[in-house]
Amino acid sequence: MPHALGWLILIAASLSPAEKHAFRLWFTFLAEAQIYNEPAVRPAEIRDCSALVRYAYREALARHDADWRRRNPLPAPPALPPNPYLPPPHFRTPQGRAHFADASTLLSHNARPVGQSFSRAQPGDLLFFQQIDDANNWHVMVYLGPSHFESAPGPWVIYHTGPVGRHPGELRRLTLQQLLEHPQPRWRPVPGNAAFRGIYRLRLLEE
């Protein structure tokens, strides 16, 4: 299929309400499942916050065949509805469709604002931060809502810290309350925090 035609098909594609629900479940499951995978088993691409989002987004829309299951070891078999399939490339960029989008591009071209109140948040929404001391320092977290694995009440969020000095960084899963009480105020998702850009919803779920 010609590349341009592939773009047109993807642009024209839309998901039914049932497919959107299934996508949310798979997207949040695949992001959270990485907490239970050892770093040696976890996909090597997951090295920062936007990579976790790209991975979960792409694999939630992939064909879940035998080859996919070999490439994506999971800590538990998911009891989820069949996922929707959309061919790559998945991400909008200023240059067109691409396989890669950093955190700022995810916000500006692939998501739409929901606000700053978690009363409107839904599983699979994204939390964006832009540190005021460095305009290029963007960060994105995934709002999970209920956990797929923990019985403790949430809601939960998950993110990758990205490299910290010589440390490769790590995945962290917190309850929303823990994040609201983060020891560094710049990471609290509250209206008074100038670094918090708000809650966003993937355009795929809005169209």
trRosetta pair geometry for C-beta under 8 A, 3 or more apart (Angstrom, degrees):
i j d omega theta_ij theta_ji phi_ij phi_ji
1 5 5.5 -122 176 84 93 117
1 6 5.3 109 119 -64 121 93
1 9 7.9 -32 178 1 147 143
2 5 4.4 84 67 8 91 108
2 6 7.0 -153 95 -11 47 84
3 6 5.6 -53 -156 29 35 116
3 7 6.9 37 149 -20 65 99
4 7 5.6 -49 -158 29 38 114
4 8 6.7 37 148 -19 67 102
5 8 5.5 -50 -151 33 39 112
5 9 6.4 39 152 -19 68 102
6 9 5.9 -54 -149 35 32 110
6 10 6.4 27 155 -15 65 108
6 87 6.3 -93 -157 103 106 129
6 89 7.8 87 125 18 124 71
6 97 7.8 -128 108 77 96 158
7 10 5.9 -62 -150 40 30 107
7 11 6.1 29 155 -20 68 108
7 89 7.9 -7 -90 52 81 94
7 96 6.7 -41 -119 -178 148 108
7 97 4.9 -164 -112 0 101 137
8 11 5.7 -53 -143 36 30 111
8 12 6.2 23 159 -14 64 110
9 12 5.9 -62 -148 41 27 106
9 13 6.3 39 151 -38 64 103
9 87 7.3 27 96 43 124 119
10 13 5.4 -44 -147 16 34 118
10 86 6.1 91 -129 -179 91 109
10 87 6.5 -112 -76 66 107 80
10 89 7.8 -103 -10 70 173 53
10 90 7.6 -145 -162 -111 144 46
10 97 6.8 85 70 -106 146 150
13 86 5.7 154 114 -121 159 111
14 207 5.6 -125 -121 121 100 93
15 19 3.8 -133 -168 97 99 120
15 20 4.8 131 112 -59 125 76
15 23 6.5 -26 -153 -17 167 137
15 84 5.4 -45 -121 -97 114 172
15 204 6.7 48 1 169 128 87
15 205 7.6 -34 57 -104 132 47
15 207 7.9 87 25 77 81 83
16 19 4.6 94 49 8 74 103
16 20 7.1 -135 93 -6 38 86
17 20 5.6 -53 -146 34 32 113
17 21 6.5 35 155 -19 64 103
18 21 5.7 -52 -152 35 33 113
18 22 6.5 32 151 -17 65 105
18 81 7.5 -95 173 134 94 160
19 22 5.5 -52 -146 38 35 111
19 23 6.2 40 152 -23 66 103
19 84 4.0 64 -164 -67 111 127
20 23 5.6 -49 -147 33 32 113
20 24 6.6 37 153 -22 63 100
20 84 7.9 14 -59 -16 34 143
20 204 7.7 170 -117 131 88 83
20 205 5.2 111 -152 -131 113 78
21 24 5.8 -51 -153 30 32 112
21 25 6.7 30 151 -17 63 105
21 81 7.5 40 104 42 99 140
22 25 5.7 -55 -152 36 35 112
22 26 6.3 26 156 -12 69 108
22 80 6.9 116 -149 163 79 100
22 81 4.5 -94 -105 83 109 109
22 82 6.5 -11 -153 84 153 45
22 83 5.4 -179 146 -115 114 44
22 84 6.1 132 82 -21 119 82
23 26 5.9 -60 -144 43 31 105
23 27 5.7 32 159 -22 68 111
23 60 5.5 90 -152 150 70 125
23 61 7.1 19 -123 -74 107 80
23 83 6.7 91 -90 -153 55 84
23 84 5.6 -31 -63 26 102 112
23 124 7.4 74 118 -125 83 160
23 204 7.0 -115 152 125 163 126
23 205 7.0 -154 86 -83 132 96
24 27 5.8 -56 -140 38 25 112
24 28 6.2 13 165 -7 63 110
24 122 7.0 -58 -133 142 144 106
24 123 5.1 98 173 96 113 99
24 124 4.2 -110 -134 -21 80 142
24 205 7.1 69 -67 -107 98 136
25 28 6.5 -64 -147 43 23 100
25 29 5.9 22 157 -20 63 115
25 78 7.9 138 148 176 104 130
25 80 4.9 168 132 -141 129 119
25 81 6.9 94 52 32 151 86
25 123 7.6 47 -81 114 45 140
26 29 5.6 -56 -138 40 29 112
26 30 6.0 25 165 -18 66 108
26 56 7.9 162 130 -177 70 82
26 59 7.7 -142 157 111 110 76
26 60 3.9 139 111 -135 112 92
26 78 7.6 104 -109 136 69 165
26 80 6.0 136 -73 147 76 157
26 83 4.6 35 -50 -103 161 120
27 30 6.3 -58 -145 36 22 104
27 31 6.6 18 157 -14 59 109
27 56 5.0 87 -159 149 63 106
27 57 6.2 27 -125 -90 109 50
27 60 4.3 -20 -71 -66 68 162
27 124 4.9 66 85 -118 134 109
27 142 7.8 -156 145 -151 96 133
28 31 5.8 -56 -146 39 32 110
28 32 6.0 22 161 -11 68 112
28 56 7.6 68 -70 -177 17 140
28 123 5.0 -41 -50 175 154 109
28 124 5.5 -98 -49 -68 100 74
28 142 6.7 170 -114 157 71 124
28 144 4.9 123 -157 -136 116 72
28 145 7.0 -36 -129 35 162 94
28 148 6.7 153 120 -36 97 117
29 32 6.1 -65 -144 44 25 102
29 33 5.9 34 159 -33 65 109
29 78 5.4 55 180 -114 155 139
29 80 6.3 -97 -24 -57 161 148
29 148 4.9 92 -110 -76 77 167
30 33 5.7 -45 -138 26 28 118
30 34 7.5 40 159 -31 55 94
30 55 7.1 -148 141 125 118 88
30 56 4.3 159 90 -128 109 81
30 59 5.3 168 -151 86 160 121
30 60 5.9 -138 9 -63 140 87
30 72 7.5 -39 -132 -166 109 133
31 34 6.5 -54 -175 12 33 111
31 52 5.9 76 -136 166 93 102
31 53 7.5 13 -101 -94 125 44
31 55 7.8 131 -93 83 68 97
31 56 4.1 -14 -58 -80 86 153
31 142 4.9 -27 164 63 167 168
31 144 7.2 -147 85 -90 121 99
31 158 5.4 150 142 81 109 137
32 35 6.0 -31 -178 5 56 114
32 144 5.8 73 -66 -118 123 138
32 147 6.5 159 -154 -149 154 76
32 148 5.3 149 78 29 145 111
32 149 6.4 -170 143 1 123 112
32 156 7.6 64 -107 108 125 137
32 158 5.6 -169 -93 -37 67 158
32 173 6.7 69 -134 -105 83 138
33 36 6.0 -63 -169 39 52 105
33 37 6.7 48 140 -22 77 106
33 74 5.5 -43 -167 -142 147 82
33 75 5.7 -173 -159 15 87 99
33 76 7.8 -140 -124 35 105 77
33 148 7.4 -34 -61 77 78 140
33 149 7.8 136 -95 -46 56 130
34 37 5.3 -54 -145 34 47 113
34 42 5.3 72 -153 -129 95 114
34 43 7.7 -66 -111 25 118 88
34 46 6.2 -121 -149 164 154 174
34 52 7.0 -129 39 -133 160 102
34 55 7.9 68 -62 100 142 144
34 171 5.7 -175 113 -95 107 164
35 149 7.7 -149 67 42 125 153
35 158 6.9 -105 -51 -131 116 129
35 171 5.6 -143 -93 119 66 134
35 173 5.3 -20 -90 -19 146 131
36 75 3.7 -9 111 -59 137 159
36 76 7.8 9 97 -9 164 89
36 149 6.9 -178 -43 -120 133 165
37 41 4.5 -126 -172 92 98 109
37 42 4.3 134 109 -73 121 78
37 73 6.7 126 -117 91 120 99
37 75 6.4 -131 -59 -52 70 99
38 41 4.8 79 57 13 80 103
38 42 6.8 -142 92 -18 35 89
39 42 5.4 -48 -134 27 33 117
41 73 5.5 -71 -179 68 114 136
42 46 5.7 -79 156 51 113 129
43 46 5.2 91 78 -10 89 101
43 55 5.8 163 70 -135 150 140
43 72 7.6 -16 -57 -110 113 71
44 47 7.6 9 161 -49 56 101
45 51 5.3 -161 144 -168 81 118
45 54 7.6 -88 140 86 128 117
45 55 6.0 156 88 -77 117 114
46 51 5.0 169 -123 121 40 112
46 52 5.3 65 -142 -83 102 69
46 55 5.6 -38 -75 -16 98 156
46 160 6.3 -175 172 -73 89 154
46 171 7.6 7 149 -68 127 113
47 51 5.4 52 39 27 63 164
47 160 7.2 132 126 154 16 150
47 162 7.3 56 137 -129 65 56
47 163 7.2 2 167 -42 96 90
47 168 6.8 -83 -145 -175 87 98
47 169 7.1 101 -179 53 58 123
48 51 5.1 96 52 7 67 108
48 52 7.6 -126 98 -9 36 87
48 160 5.5 165 -177 103 18 122
48 161 8.0 -79 -136 93 59 35
48 162 3.8 34 -130 -104 92 88
48 163 7.1 -48 -83 -5 99 72
48 169 6.8 61 -99 66 60 164
49 52 6.0 -54 -160 27 33 110
49 53 7.0 26 149 -12 65 105
49 103 6.1 28 91 -81 112 125
49 139 5.3 93 11 -155 169 68
49 140 4.9 150 143 54 119 71
49 141 6.9 -60 -151 -71 121 50
49 159 5.3 -5 -122 -167 101 96
49 160 5.0 -164 -80 60 47 81
49 161 7.5 35 -58 -103 93 3
49 162 5.8 -48 -15 -45 84 101
50 53 5.5 -53 -153 38 43 113
50 54 6.1 44 150 -21 72 104
50 101 7.0 -129 -178 102 125 65
50 102 5.2 126 63 -157 178 45
50 103 4.4 -126 -68 -59 117 72
50 106 6.1 -168 -133 -18 105 136
50 138 7.8 41 -51 105 120 111
50 140 5.8 77 -82 34 69 126
51 54 5.6 -50 -141 37 34 111
51 55 6.1 37 157 -22 65 105
51 160 6.8 -34 59 46 95 154
52 55 5.9 -54 -148 35 27 112
52 56 6.4 18 159 -11 63 109
52 142 7.0 -115 122 -18 116 123
52 158 7.4 -135 159 125 148 101
52 159 6.9 169 53 -148 154 41
52 160 4.7 160 -31 -11 129 116
52 171 7.3 126 -98 -110 140 101
53 56 6.2 -61 -145 41 28 103
53 57 5.9 27 158 -19 66 113
53 103 7.9 107 25 -103 143 71
53 106 6.2 35 112 -123 151 158
53 126 6.8 34 -117 -109 137 126
53 140 5.8 -20 -34 110 144 134
53 142 6.4 169 -93 -66 84 105
54 57 5.8 -60 -144 40 26 111
54 58 6.0 20 163 -16 66 112
54 91 7.3 -34 -120 -56 98 137
54 100 7.1 -3 -125 -129 153 50
54 101 6.7 163 -90 48 111 79
55 58 6.2 -61 -144 39 23 105
55 59 6.0 4 167 -3 63 116
56 59 6.3 -62 -135 47 24 100
56 60 6.0 31 161 -27 62 111
56 142 7.1 23 49 -93 160 157
57 60 6.0 -60 -149 31 22 111
57 61 6.9 0 158 -2 58 112
57 90 6.3 167 133 129 112 151
57 91 7.9 79 110 -72 147 94
57 202 7.3 169 -116 -120 118 148
58 61 6.3 -79 -160 45 28 99
58 62 6.4 40 148 -44 68 106
58 88 6.7 18 -140 -85 102 118
58 90 5.8 -159 -98 8 76 149
58 99 7.9 40 -101 -157 138 79
59 62 5.1 -36 -139 10 43 123
59 68 7.5 142 -151 -161 91 110
59 72 6.1 127 -155 -97 140 147
60 83 5.8 -154 -178 -152 59 136
61 83 7.0 -142 -98 152 26 118
61 84 6.4 -24 -124 93 72 81
61 85 6.2 111 179 -140 63 34
61 86 4.6 -40 -172 42 125 88
61 88 8.0 128 98 -63 121 73
61 90 6.5 133 56 -103 152 135
62 68 5.7 158 121 -117 122 132
62 83 7.8 24 56 100 51 142
62 85 7.1 -3 160 -127 12 83
63 68 6.1 -164 96 -38 62 137
63 85 5.6 33 -78 -120 67 131
64 68 5.0 -117 -134 86 39 150
64 69 7.0 68 -177 -54 75 84
64 82 7.7 -158 40 -148 130 71
64 83 5.9 102 -22 30 127 119
65 68 5.2 104 47 8 57 102
65 69 7.3 -113 108 -4 33 91
66 69 5.7 -54 -149 35 34 111
66 70 6.6 35 152 -20 65 102
67 70 5.7 -54 -152 33 34 112
67 71 6.4 25 154 -12 67 109
68 71 5.8 -64 -148 43 32 106
68 72 5.9 -10 165 15 70 117
69 72 6.4 -73 -129 57 25 86
69 74 7.9 -64 -146 2 75 106
74 77 6.8 108 91 -91 127 35
74 78 6.7 -74 171 -26 158 93
75 149 7.6 21 86 -107 134 137
76 149 7.4 147 20 -107 137 99
78 148 7.5 -26 -122 -173 99 138
80 83 7.4 31 121 -59 121 85
86 90 6.9 99 103 -108 115 96
88 99 6.1 38 180 -102 129 88
89 97 4.3 140 81 151 112 101
89 98 5.3 -119 169 141 148 7
89 99 4.8 -100 -124 -62 106 61
90 97 7.5 126 38 -161 8 100
90 99 7.3 64 26 -121 77 46
91 97 6.9 127 70 -157 45 60
91 98 5.2 -46 76 70 98 77
91 99 6.9 86 25 -163 108 7
91 100 6.7 -105 53 83 147 16
91 101 3.8 -147 179 -25 148 124
91 105 7.1 64 166 129 123 117
91 106 7.5 -60 -142 -93 119 69
91 109 7.5 80 172 100 79 116
91 110 5.8 -42 -145 -79 78 140
92 96 7.8 -89 -145 174 58 23
92 97 6.6 -42 -97 -97 47 56
92 98 7.9 74 -166 23 6 84
92 101 7.4 41 63 -91 46 143
92 105 7.8 -164 93 170 65 95
92 109 4.0 -143 103 154 104 111
92 110 5.3 169 40 -74 96 79
92 203 7.5 4 7 39 136 150
93 96 6.5 -7 62 57 85 32
93 97 7.4 120 21 -130 86 9
93 98 4.6 13 -1 8 131 129
93 100 7.9 27 -62 83 140 65
93 101 6.0 -156 -75 -99 96 93
93 105 5.6 -6 -113 -161 80 136
93 109 6.1 143 -98 78 26 169
94 105 7.9 -104 -14 -124 82 107
94 109 7.1 -128 -50 -73 57 144
95 98 6.9 62 71 -52 102 122
98 101 6.5 131 79 -58 111 80
101 105 4.1 -132 -164 101 90 119
101 106 5.1 124 126 -63 118 71
101 109 7.0 -131 -139 67 135 115
101 110 6.1 82 141 -16 168 143
102 105 5.2 88 51 16 66 104
102 106 7.1 -116 105 -10 32 91
102 138 7.0 105 143 66 102 135
103 106 5.6 -50 -149 30 32 115
103 107 6.7 29 154 -15 63 104
103 128 6.9 147 172 -132 104 96
103 138 3.8 -177 90 122 125 120
103 139 6.2 -47 -147 -101 167 9
103 140 4.5 -172 -134 -19 105 111
104 107 5.7 -54 -154 37 34 111
104 108 6.1 15 158 -8 70 113
104 130 7.7 68 -95 -96 97 115
104 138 4.7 -151 -53 -55 84 164
105 108 6.0 -59 -130 46 32 99
105 109 5.4 -21 -175 28 71 115
105 110 6.9 51 136 -1 69 109
106 109 7.4 -71 -115 55 10 76
106 110 4.9 -57 -149 56 49 122
106 111 6.0 35 152 -10 72 116
106 126 7.0 -116 140 168 123 172
106 128 8.0 -177 91 -93 103 119
106 140 6.1 -3 76 -76 145 163
107 110 7.5 13 -7 51 10 78
107 111 5.6 -50 -128 52 37 118
107 126 7.7 -138 -88 107 75 135
107 128 5.0 63 -91 -105 129 159
107 138 7.5 -131 -3 -158 132 136
107 140 7.4 -157 -52 -88 97 119
107 197 6.8 3 -140 117 149 151
107 200 6.0 -169 -128 -40 74 170
110 202 6.4 -24 151 -141 86 74
110 203 5.7 -122 -170 9 41 110
110 204 8.0 0 -172 -19 85 89
111 126 5.8 -72 -117 42 158 130
111 128 8.0 164 81 -40 151 130
111 200 3.8 62 149 152 130 125
111 201 6.1 155 -159 74 85 29
111 202 5.5 -51 -101 -98 81 37
111 203 6.1 -128 -91 -31 23 77
112 200 6.3 151 70 -159 26 84
112 201 5.6 -28 61 61 82 85
112 203 5.9 100 -22 -88 99 73
112 206 5.4 5 27 -22 138 170
113 198 5.6 18 -142 112 100 144
113 199 7.5 95 -162 80 60 55
113 200 5.7 -51 -99 -103 41 77
113 201 8.0 28 125 16 6 79
114 120 5.3 -175 170 112 108 119
114 121 6.6 110 121 -91 154 58
114 125 6.2 -24 -7 -143 154 137
114 198 7.0 177 56 155 69 104
114 199 4.3 -53 62 103 116 99
114 200 6.1 -179 0 -105 90 20
114 201 5.2 93 -57 -25 111 100
115 120 5.8 66 41 46 120 142
115 198 6.2 -125 150 -160 15 118
115 199 6.1 -6 66 49 50 102
116 189 7.4 -171 -158 167 83 83
116 190 7.6 73 171 -172 118 23
116 191 4.9 111 123 -82 152 82
116 196 6.9 90 -130 126 113 120
116 198 4.9 -87 -75 -119 77 83
116 199 6.5 153 -106 2 29 91
117 120 5.7 73 87 9 93 97
117 121 7.8 -149 111 -24 51 88
117 199 7.8 -88 56 17 36 134
118 121 4.6 -32 -151 5 62 127
118 143 7.9 -176 -133 -138 98 142
118 155 7.5 -165 179 45 130 141
118 176 6.5 94 -135 -166 162 152
118 189 7.7 87 -60 112 110 125
118 199 7.0 141 -94 -58 58 151
120 199 7.2 157 83 86 96 144
121 125 5.0 -127 -153 45 82 151
121 143 5.3 -90 180 159 127 163
121 145 7.5 -176 125 -77 98 88
121 155 7.5 168 99 104 128 172
121 199 5.3 -100 -93 -157 99 155
122 125 5.5 109 58 -31 62 110
122 143 7.7 105 80 101 31 124
122 145 6.9 -17 -178 -61 38 132
122 201 7.1 38 45 -110 107 114
123 143 6.7 -142 -125 113 35 82
123 144 6.0 2 -135 174 90 33
123 145 3.6 -72 -74 10 92 129
123 146 7.3 -46 -79 33 129 68
124 142 7.2 -28 -132 -163 32 96
124 143 7.1 -32 46 72 17 80
124 145 8.0 -20 -5 -4 60 113
124 201 7.8 57 107 -141 90 74
124 202 6.7 -63 150 6 105 118
124 205 6.9 127 112 -54 134 156
125 142 7.9 138 80 -159 40 52
125 143 4.5 -6 68 44 86 127
125 199 5.3 21 155 -177 133 100
125 200 6.5 160 -170 78 85 39
125 201 5.3 -47 -114 -91 90 68
125 202 7.8 -148 -113 -9 43 75
126 140 5.4 -14 -173 -166 115 106
126 141 6.9 146 -161 73 62 46
126 142 6.3 -36 -105 -103 68 51
126 143 6.9 -142 -78 3 17 90
126 199 7.2 146 77 -159 44 54
126 200 4.8 -26 66 66 96 93
126 201 7.6 171 20 -86 82 21
126 202 7.1 92 -13 -54 114 78
127 140 6.8 147 76 -158 52 52
127 141 4.3 -13 57 58 107 100
127 142 7.8 -126 17 -45 85 8
127 143 6.1 103 -29 -49 99 97
127 157 6.6 -13 10 -139 137 138
127 189 5.4 -60 -152 -101 134 139
127 196 7.5 -39 -176 -149 97 93
127 198 7.8 -141 -141 118 59 25
127 199 5.9 -29 -95 -101 68 65
127 200 7.8 167 -86 20 20 79
128 138 7.0 -26 -164 -165 94 95
128 139 7.2 149 -157 82 48 52
128 140 5.4 -15 -100 -101 69 78
128 196 7.7 117 87 -166 55 50
128 197 4.1 -41 98 61 103 120
128 198 6.5 0 49 56 96 56
128 200 6.0 31 -13 -2 117 123
129 138 7.0 148 83 -160 58 47
129 139 4.3 -9 59 59 105 100
129 140 7.6 -163 23 -71 73 36
129 141 7.9 44 -7 -7 106 100
129 186 7.4 98 -167 153 131 82
129 187 6.8 -24 -100 -120 163 58
129 189 8.0 -104 -71 -90 101 79
129 195 5.0 24 -164 147 94 95
129 196 5.8 -36 -104 -101 80 48
129 197 6.3 -173 -98 3 21 90
130 135 6.8 15 174 -149 113 49
130 137 6.8 126 -159 82 53 64
130 138 5.4 -17 -100 -102 77 71
130 139 7.8 -174 -73 22 36 70
130 195 6.1 -157 70 -158 44 65
130 197 5.5 62 1 -50 100 120
131 134 5.0 20 87 48 112 85
131 137 4.1 -20 35 89 115 125
131 139 7.7 59 -32 -3 93 109
131 186 6.4 40 -119 173 88 137
131 195 5.2 6 -106 -130 44 122
132 186 7.9 -130 14 -133 93 118
132 194 5.3 27 -58 108 137 119
132 195 5.6 -106 -21 -78 87 82
133 137 7.6 2 75 29 71 141
134 137 3.8 61 94 -9 114 118
139 159 7.3 48 173 -171 102 143
139 162 7.5 -116 -112 -6 96 130
140 159 7.1 180 103 -126 46 111
141 157 5.0 28 156 175 126 120
141 158 6.9 162 -167 79 84 32
141 159 3.9 -59 -113 -66 83 124
141 179 7.8 132 156 -128 171 151
142 157 6.5 157 81 -160 49 68
142 158 5.1 -17 61 62 103 85
142 159 6.7 166 15 -74 71 67
143 155 6.9 17 -173 150 89 132
143 157 5.5 -35 -105 -104 50 88
143 176 7.8 32 -135 -86 93 111
143 199 7.0 14 -28 -137 148 108
144 147 6.2 37 131 -93 139 53
144 148 7.6 -106 -172 -13 121 84
144 154 6.8 -100 87 -156 102 161
144 155 6.7 171 75 180 72 87
144 156 4.3 -21 59 83 125 93
144 157 6.2 -176 5 -98 88 26
144 158 5.8 62 -44 -5 120 101
144 173 7.7 13 -10 -145 149 104
145 154 6.5 113 157 95 32 143
145 155 4.8 -56 -135 -135 33 114
145 156 7.1 -15 72 40 18 72
146 154 5.4 179 -110 26 39 129
146 155 6.7 -72 -55 -116 39 70
146 156 7.3 48 -168 12 14 101
147 150 3.8 21 86 41 159 91
147 151 7.9 -85 69 -36 117 17
147 152 7.3 36 19 59 138 74
147 154 5.8 149 -24 -53 83 128
147 156 5.0 54 -67 0 89 150
147 173 7.8 77 -111 173 116 136
150 154 7.6 109 82 -59 117 99
150 156 7.3 109 47 -61 131 149
152 175 7.7 -87 123 -74 115 123
153 175 7.9 52 104 -127 63 131
154 175 5.6 -163 -140 -130 59 85
154 176 6.7 81 168 -2 79 95
155 175 7.0 124 84 -159 38 71
155 176 4.8 36 74 -18 87 124
156 173 5.9 9 -179 -178 120 96
156 174 6.9 161 -153 88 72 34
156 175 5.7 -60 -99 -106 64 48
156 176 6.9 -125 -91 -31 15 74
157 173 7.2 177 88 -149 43 55
157 174 5.7 -12 59 63 89 82
157 175 7.7 77 15 176 77 12
157 176 6.0 96 -20 -85 104 66
157 179 5.6 14 37 -39 137 151
158 171 6.8 2 -173 -174 99 98
158 172 7.0 175 -148 90 56 47
158 173 4.6 -16 -100 -101 89 82
158 174 7.9 161 -86 20 43 61
159 171 7.4 174 94 -148 31 59
159 172 6.0 -13 63 58 75 88
160 169 6.0 74 169 136 87 125
160 170 7.2 -156 -147 109 68 23
160 171 5.3 -39 -96 -93 74 64
160 172 7.6 144 -105 14 26 73
161 164 6.0 -21 134 -39 125 115
161 169 4.1 -159 76 -155 92 102
161 170 5.6 26 16 48 117 60
161 171 7.9 -144 -3 -79 78 18
161 172 6.4 63 -46 -7 95 116
162 169 4.8 -171 96 -92 16 162
163 167 6.7 158 -159 87 63 54
163 168 5.7 -50 -104 -143 80 34
163 169 5.0 -98 -77 -25 26 109
164 167 4.7 -12 67 65 86 109
164 169 5.5 118 -8 -84 86 76
167 170 7.9 -37 154 -26 114 91
174 178 4.1 -126 -175 84 108 125
174 179 4.9 128 103 -52 134 87
175 178 4.6 101 54 2 78 100
175 179 7.2 -145 95 -2 44 84
176 179 5.6 -56 -152 38 37 111
176 180 6.2 40 150 -22 68 104
176 189 7.9 -66 -156 50 89 127
177 180 5.5 -51 -146 35 34 114
177 181 6.5 13 157 -2 65 109
178 181 6.0 -70 -149 50 30 98
178 182 7.3 69 145 -71 61 65
179 182 5.6 -1 -161 -47 43 106
179 187 7.0 -104 -163 137 81 95
179 188 6.8 145 148 -123 68 53
179 189 6.2 19 132 7 119 103
180 188 5.7 65 -149 -150 39 97
180 189 6.8 -68 -88 49 69 77
180 190 6.6 89 -140 -56 84 107
181 188 7.5 75 -51 -108 10 114
182 185 7.2 156 84 -92 92 22
182 187 4.3 -85 121 85 164 106
182 188 5.2 -159 36 -69 105 75
184 187 5.1 60 84 9 98 106
185 188 5.4 -42 -157 7 52 119
185 193 6.4 -165 156 -105 83 109
186 193 6.4 142 -137 -160 36 114
186 195 4.6 43 -166 20 86 154
187 195 7.6 -40 -72 95 35 135
188 193 5.3 171 74 -54 83 148
188 196 7.1 -68 94 -53 52 134
189 193 7.2 -102 -120 47 16 140
189 196 5.1 141 -131 -135 51 137
189 199 7.6 70 -176 -61 131 88
190 193 5.1 95 61 -5 77 105
190 196 6.5 136 45 14 38 161
191 196 7.5 -105 -96 79 19 129
193 196 4.2 68 88 -2 110 110
197 200 7.9 -3 110 -35 103 114
201 205 5.6 -100 168 74 104 119
201 206 5.7 112 109 -53 117 111
202 205 4.9 81 73 7 88 103
202 206 7.3 -173 97 -6 47 92
203 206 5.4 -67 -146 42 42 110
203 207 5.9 37 161 -28 77 111
204 207 6.5 -57 -139 28 23 107
